[in-house]
């Protein structure tokens, strides 16, 4: 499902209200982006686990800063301005067959956040906290 910005903020807000444990994973360049194949740049990857502490939209602001989500972790916060992003919502039953059982046992849903610069952050709503060193991802994106 491709939710609107308002729908995505509603999903993040629900995770905040539920105090859901959330895992976010990202890499740049995103493995499926054309930029990652053609253009050499700084490579990085990220995996953080924590709770959503902010999910807001401000209709009086235009552009990327019109909406924001913040993930708080024990080692710091991840704050993303998501006002001009595109979103994809998935459930683990949609995962590829070879990872579906693990996805269904560990996660409830996933929300992918696509930035115009080709960075992608995938937020997973977890059934329970994941032990350090066992971070994974199943999104079909």
Secondary structure, 3 states (H helix, E strand, C coil): CCCCHHHHHHHHHHHHHCCCCEEEEEEECCCCCHHHHHCCCCCEEEEEEEEEEEEEECCCCCCHHHEEEEEEECCEEEEEECCCCEEEEECHHHCCHHHHHHHHHHEEEEEEEECCCCCEEEEEEECCCCCCCCCCCCCCC
